[in-house]
Amino acid sequence: LLYAHQKEWSESKDAGKFFSDFAAELGLDSQTFSACLGSSDVSVKIQRDLLEAETNQVKSTPTFFIGDKRFVNKIQLETAGIAAIKEALGRE
């Protein structure tokens, strides 16, 4: 749901409404989800993740890391990423 509707929620002033609707569609407990969404602890974790993404130059999804090498999309992962995995495993 997140990826299928990314354009809508990422451009919304109230993405939380989208997320709550997704949670309901998935059958999640709405009270627990709302508590999590409004939690300052969760907000701190999200900010930490955003800082890590910025530090590692993650600007889009999917982004993969194999060792210290970054692969920005599925095509890169399927081409150069496969070689990096084999190298990391010692199976050149």
C-alpha positions as protocol buffer text, in pm:
chain_id: "A"
residue {
  index: 1
  type: LEU
  ca { x: 0 y: 0 z: 0 }
}
residue {
  index: 2
  type: LEU
  ca { x: 278 y: 243 z: 84 }
}
residue {
  index: 3
  type: TYR
  ca { x: 446 y: 209 z: -254 }
}
residue {
  index: 4
  type: ALA
  ca { x: 121 y: 186 z: -450 }
}
residue {
  index: 5
  type: HIS
  ca { x: 4 y: 518 z: -302 }
}
residue {
  index: 6
  type: GLN
  ca { x: 339 y: 686 z: -238 }
}
residue {
  index: 7
  type: LYS
  ca { x: 271 y: 983 z: -465 }
}
residue {
  index: 8
  type: GLU
  ca { x: -55 y: 1067 z: -286 }
}
residue {
  index: 9
  type: TRP
  ca { x: 65 y: 1039 z: 75 }
}
residue {
  index: 10
  type: SER
  ca { x: 408 y: 1190 z: 14 }
}
residue {
  index: 11
  type: GLU
  ca { x: 249 y: 1504 z: -129 }
}
residue {
  index: 12
  type: SER
  ca { x: -24 y: 1524 z: 136 }
}
residue {
  index: 13
  type: LYS
  ca { x: -23 y: 1768 z: 427 }
}
residue {
  index: 14
  type: ASP
  ca { x: -172 y: 1488 z: 639 }
}
residue {
  index: 15
  type: ALA
  ca { x: 6 y: 1165 z: 549 }
}
residue {
  index: 16
  type: GLY
  ca { x: -106 y: 1022 z: 884 }
}
residue {
  index: 17
  type: LYS
  ca { x: -461 y: 1003 z: 751 }
}
residue {
  index: 18
  type: PHE
  ca { x: -340 y: 785 z: 464 }
}
residue {
  index: 19
  type: PHE
  ca { x: -143 y: 566 z: 704 }
}
residue {
  index: 20
  type: SER
  ca { x: -443 y: 525 z: 934 }
}
residue {
  index: 21
  type: ASP
  ca { x: -657 y: 425 z: 636 }
}
residue {
  index: 22
  type: PHE
  ca { x: -391 y: 173 z: 529 }
}
residue {
  index: 23
  type: ALA
  ca { x: -380 y: 32 z: 882 }
}
residue {
  index: 24
  type: ALA
  ca { x: -756 y: -11 z: 882 }
}
residue {
  index: 25
  type: GLU
  ca { x: -746 y: -176 z: 539 }
}
residue {
  index: 26
  type: LEU
  ca { x: -486 y: -420 z: 672 }
}
residue {
  index: 27
  type: GLY
  ca { x: -698 y: -498 z: 978 }
}
residue {
  index: 28
  type: LEU
  ca { x: -458 y: -347 z: 1231 }
}
residue {
  index: 29
  type: ASP
  ca { x: -583 y: -231 z: 1570 }
}
residue {
  index: 30
  type: SER
  ca { x: -665 y: 137 z: 1511 }
}
residue {
  index: 31
  type: GLN
  ca { x: -602 y: 251 z: 1870 }
}
residue {
  index: 32
  type: THR
  ca { x: -261 y: 85 z: 1885 }
}
residue {
  index: 33
  type: PHE
  ca { x: -170 y: 220 z: 1542 }
}
residue {
  index: 34
  type: SER
  ca { x: -279 y: 575 z: 1631 }
}
residue {
  index: 35
  type: ALA
  ca { x: -83 y: 561 z: 1955 }
}
residue {
  index: 36
  type: CYS
  ca { x: 226 y: 450 z: 1764 }
}
residue {
  index: 37
  type: LEU
  ca { x: 177 y: 717 z: 1497 }
}
residue {
  index: 38
  type: GLY
  ca { x: 157 y: 990 z: 1762 }
}
residue {
  index: 39
  type: SER
  ca { x: 435 y: 856 z: 1983 }
}
residue {
  index: 40
  type: SER
  ca { x: 734 y: 1082 z: 2052 }
}
residue {
  index: 41
  type: ASP
  ca { x: 953 y: 769 z: 2079 }
}
residue {
  index: 42
  type: VAL
  ca { x: 852 y: 669 z: 1727 }
}
residue {
  index: 43
  type: SER
  ca { x: 912 y: 1023 z: 1605 }
}
residue {
  index: 44
  type: VAL
  ca { x: 1266 y: 1013 z: 1746 }
}
residue {
  index: 45
  type: LYS
  ca { x: 1332 y: 683 z: 1569 }
}
residue {
  index: 46
  type: ILE
  ca { x: 1199 y: 821 z: 1241 }
}
residue {
  index: 47
  type: GLN
  ca { x: 1419 y: 1130 z: 1271 }
}
residue {
  index: 48
  type: ARG
  ca { x: 1721 y: 906 z: 1342 }
}
residue {
  index: 49
  type: ASP
  ca { x: 1640 y: 698 z: 1032 }
}
residue {
  index: 50
  type: LEU
  ca { x: 1603 y: 1013 z: 821 }
}
residue {
  index: 51
  type: LEU
  ca { x: 1942 y: 1137 z: 940 }
}
residue {
  index: 52
  type: GLU
  ca { x: 2099 y: 800 z: 858 }
}
residue {
  index: 53
  type: ALA
  ca { x: 1940 y: 807 z: 512 }
}
residue {
  index: 54
  type: GLU
  ca { x: 2072 y: 1157 z: 453 }
}
residue {
  index: 55
  type: THR
  ca { x: 2419 y: 1063 z: 575 }
}
residue {
  index: 56
  type: ASN
  ca { x: 2422 y: 763 z: 337 }
}
residue {
  index: 57
  type: GLN
  ca { x: 2276 y: 963 z: 48 }
}
residue {
  index: 58
  type: VAL
  ca { x: 1958 y: 757 z: 31 }
}
residue {
  index: 59
  type: LYS
  ca { x: 1723 y: 967 z: -178 }
}
residue {
  index: 60
  type: SER
  ca { x: 1482 y: 707 z: -314 }
}
residue {
  index: 61
  type: THR
  ca { x: 1347 y: 360 z: -265 }
}
residue {
  index: 62
  type: PRO
  ca { x: 1453 y: 101 z: -310 }
}
residue {
  index: 63
  type: THR
  ca { x: 1813 y: 165 z: -210 }
}
residue {
  index: 64
  type: PHE
  ca { x: 2030 y: -132 z: -113 }
}
residue {
  index: 65
  type: PHE
  ca { x: 2370 y: -152 z: 55 }
}
residue {
  index: 66
  type: ILE
  ca { x: 2607 y: -442 z: 13 }
}
residue {
  index: 67
  type: GLY
  ca { x: 2904 y: -370 z: 232 }
}
residue {
  index: 68
  type: ASP
  ca { x: 2982 y: -5 z: 166 }
}
residue {
  index: 69
  type: LYS
  ca { x: 2843 y: -7 z: -190 }
}
residue {
  index: 70
  type: ARG
  ca { x: 2510 y: 162 z: -260 }
}
residue {
  index: 71
  type: PHE
  ca { x: 2265 y: 38 z: -526 }
}
residue {
  index: 72
  type: VAL
  ca { x: 1990 y: 285 z: -601 }
}
residue {
  index: 73
  type: ASN
  ca { x: 1732 y: 75 z: -779 }
}
residue {
  index: 74
  type: LYS
  ca { x: 1632 y: -275 z: -874 }
}
residue {
  index: 75
  type: ILE
  ca { x: 1825 y: -265 z: -1202 }
}
residue {
  index: 76
  type: GLN
  ca { x: 2151 y: -170 z: -1029 }
}
residue {
  index: 77
  type: LEU
  ca { x: 2098 y: -443 z: -772 }
}
residue {
  index: 78
  type: GLU
  ca { x: 2028 y: -704 z: -1039 }
}
residue {
  index: 79
  type: THR
  ca { x: 2337 y: -610 z: -1239 }
}
residue {
  index: 80
  type: ALA
  ca { x: 2623 y: -470 z: -1031 }
}
residue {
  index: 81
  type: GLY
  ca { x: 2463 y: -582 z: -705 }
}
residue {
  index: 82
  type: ILE
  ca { x: 2482 y: -951 z: -792 }
}
residue {
  index: 83
  type: ALA
  ca { x: 2856 y: -914 z: -856 }
}
residue {
  index: 84
  type: ALA
  ca { x: 2895 y: -729 z: -524 }
}
residue {
  index: 85
  type: ILE
  ca { x: 2711 y: -1006 z: -338 }
}
residue {
  index: 86
  type: LYS
  ca { x: 2929 y: -1272 z: -497 }
}
residue {
  index: 87
  type: GLU
  ca { x: 3240 y: -1070 z: -413 }
}
residue {
  index: 88
  type: ALA
  ca { x: 3127 y: -1023 z: -53 }
}
residue {
  index: 89
  type: LEU
  ca { x: 3070 y: -1398 z: -25 }
}
residue {
  index: 90
  type: GLY
  ca { x: 3405 y: -1473 z: -190 }
}
residue {
  index: 91
  type: ARG
  ca { x: 3241 y: -1635 z: -493 }
}
residue {
  index: 92
  type: GLU
  ca { x: 3364 y: -1423 z: -779 }
}
